[in-house]
Amino acid sequence: MQKGKTEAGKNKTVQSLERALSIIEQMAQAGRPINISELSEKVNLKISTVHRLLNTLVERGYVEQNRENNRYQLGLKLLEIANSIFTYADLRTMCRPFLAELVKKCNETANLAILDHSEIVYIDQIESHNYIIVKMFAQVGNRGPVHCTASGKILLAYLSETEQDQILSAIDLKPFTGNTITQASELKKELNQAKKQGYALDWGEMEEYVRCIAAPIFNYENKAVASIGISGPENRITTNYVNDTLAGIVKDIAAKASIRIGHTKGGSTASSR
């Protein structure tokens, strides 16, 4: 167990969770299968307590037990979690140059987002150098609704119809502005259009006077794993600007980002190339 915690610090933690994490940390430090007696000594807990915690960790896949020698080792669940972290870390690293390219070409704030169940999560962003910068909801770490964000709509568009229906039936299509689409049938028409054209729009649907455009980034399995796009004020992101310039730029950069993370040129990305 960790020493030297203040009383205030102890009050903010859950004892059983602290103990379980100590067990995991000690097993990681050991770097080998370990028996319960040794583990009990290392974490300074009774064997009965360690056994109870281990049973839960084994049940959840965080720890595995060798039935032949009764030793314990870390389970594959931890590797799954670690891989998830590395995947998004790598995605940010590999896609950051393309965010920078978007900002350079469009001089608007560029965003990288992923779909997490029924929400989008912004995992990276490079702000515009424009002399008029609009403070927007899209910030790294923020979660957003899928039905009224360009990133959410384009990632929904590339899901199967069954997956789309599952998400749309589970969320509240509530209005954020007067432009928000609140009918599932209308939203599905827009998703079909977004897939055909290779990009989605948020026309002041999440925040008034803020417009966004986003295109999908595909991995080696031809799966849309992220979106890349820009956000800006409505006086700069106009219909003509989108149609004449922005759509082509965003789709081309998304296609280049897709290739960077392993998508083949022969895949079915909706690029304007």
Beta strands, then each sheet from edge to edge (+ up, - down):
strand 1: 63-66
strand 2: 71-74
strand 3: 109-116
strand 4: 119-126
strand 5: 143-145
strand 6: 200-203
strand 7: 210-218
strand 8: 224-233
sheet 1: 1+ 2-
sheet 2: 5+ 4- 3+ 8- 7+ 6-
end
